[in-house]
Amino acid sequence: MKRLIVILVLFITNALLAQVKFEANVSKNSLGLNERVRIEFSINEDGDNFVPPNFEASGFRVVGGPSQSISQSWINGRSSFQKSYTYILLPLKKGNLVIRQAVIEIDGQLYKTLPIKINVSDAVNLPNDPNEPATVRADNNLYLVADISKTNPYVNEPITVVYKLYFSYNIGISNWRELNKPKYNDFWSQNIDIKNLVAEEGMFKGERYRFVVLRKTVLYPQKAGKLEIEPLSLDIDCQVPRGRPNFFGQVQLVEDSKRVSAGSKIISVKALPEAGKPANFSGAVGKFNFSALPSRTTLKNGESLDLEVKVTGTGNLKLFNLPKPVVPSDLEMYDPEHTENVTTPLSGMTGSISDRYTIIPQSKGNFPIKGLQFSYFDLTSGSYRTITSPDVMLNVLDGPGVASSNPNATNEASKVPVAASKAFAFIKQKTNLSNIESDDFLGSGWFYSLMIFPFLGIPALMLLRRRKEAEDADVVGNKKKKSNALAKKYLSEAKKQINNKEPFYIALEKAMHNFLKAKLSIETSEMSKDKITEILLSRNANSDTVKEFITLTESCELARYAPSTSVTIQQDYDKAVEIISSLEKQLA
């Protein structure tokens, strides 16, 4: 008996030792945007068909590897085996990134690693490695700089940000990609197109460098205080010389890459002074001219004229409202047609804006339109200026309701009420009287209708009861209806939670499962990928649609823990609606 127990213990121990272990390990779980991370997939059995995760989809770029190593040893008559696959990764974005599962096949069985979470923060300063070979490092020869024209402007005063990439004569640039675009919160911004990148020469840090201008932006701060310009970050591929030139003077070039960032900038914005601010000031800052001109001042009743209110000059032309004219009640004024003829060079907005009002007089006479006032803050003098347009007098030559210069006008005007009274006299000749006393409800048609209605409703109630009993007896049909209703409910819930990642994917997964229960008459315990695929294909469902359904179901679980954008969530929702609609038609 003791021998049997010992043999059993040894058998269990060997079985545990022989268990397959497939693991993924990273060199660090937190790193900067410009740092690299090593990931190693190791397994203690010899396997085939190793499939790494999609690093690009996880937010990483492979810059080294894969390198494979195998080690095998014998200790006290027991063998150990280790195979590993190693990659060097560079993050493509900031945030909590998830490296997905790797897969390997051993004796027909698939094994997967667990997902790994890595936190990527802002770029960090990297110290020089003293053990590196004599190579010109890109870190010391490549810089991204943001030149700002002014760091303490007024509100709505234009400033410019010019991003320049400086690189020494020792290296060459082969490619560059934007990682993070600068964000201009609380600024109005306008990018200036750069058609051709031209390398120029200039001084930087007391040395001569080459540089290219990558981006030019004009900014108008919209509020006072300390405003932050978030940095522009680039991933740059370059060639750097390694070692000394050979006998023929040729230099060996090696590929290198670097993450560069212009760094965040703080702009201290001054508020416009309150002293002397006009009551009609609408936020115009710059140097302007103002006018309010009518297309004509003499016209007949029924004719129209245009009143153009226009501002020209240099300043924040798109960021303020023009004054609105006030006209007498005898003039009908329509909403204006707004026109902008503005260009935005590096110095700021320049051009003109205008509102064109259409005015139609309703009677004869002389009608004044009071002059308009336009106020702006003059950056040159640091004070407010007000421009007043001249008054406009409109002369309407003829029209009803106003005395005319014609001597017979008085008699003609006196005849108008008489003619009008005769024209509408027939209205007074007809009356429409009704009895103020109402009929009694008792004995009326409504009384007898309400008396008979309950007796007529008895057969309808009996039919509805029989139909309800038949529906309750249909257990399978009721399950389908319930599952179908749940699918619609959870799909609607997913749409409501589209801004909340985890509740969205939980609801979406439930919607897809209940849809299958309604269409295939299967329970949740029977739902496996193979079973679902087999039943759908047997019901003549399209194979591509089935594959998309399975793929979306699998990704719902992982998407709850992986970073997702609002665009990705919206795409998953649209994809689910499309797939369910397609299967609805195919399984009909």
Secondary structure, DSSP 8 states (H G I E B T S, - for coil): -HHHHHHHHHHHHHHHHT---EEEEES-SEEETT--EEEEEEESS--EEEE---HHHHTEEEEEEEEEEEEEEEETTEEEEEEEEEEEEEESS-EEEEE---EEEETTEEEE---EEEEEES-------TTS-SB--GGGTEEEEEEES-SS-BTT--EEEEEEEEE-TT-EEEEEEEEE----TTEEEEEE---S---EEEEETTEEEEEEEEEEEEEEE-SSEEEEE---EEEEEEEEEES---TTS--EEEEEEEEEE---EEEEEB---STT--TT--S-BEEEEEEEEES-SEE-TT--EEEEEEEEEEE-GGGS--------TTEEE---EEEEEEE--TT--EEEEEEEEEEEE-SSEEEEE---EEEEEETTTTEEEEEE---EEEEE---TTS--SSTTHHHHHHHHHHHHHHHTGGGGG------SS---STTSHHHHHHHHHHHHHHHHHHHHHHHHHHHHH-HHHHHHHHHHHHHHHHHHHHHHTTTSHHHHHHHHHHHHHHHHHHHH---GGG--HHHHHHHHHHTT--HHHHHHHHHHHHHHHHHTTS---HHHHHHHHHHHHHHHHHHHHHT-
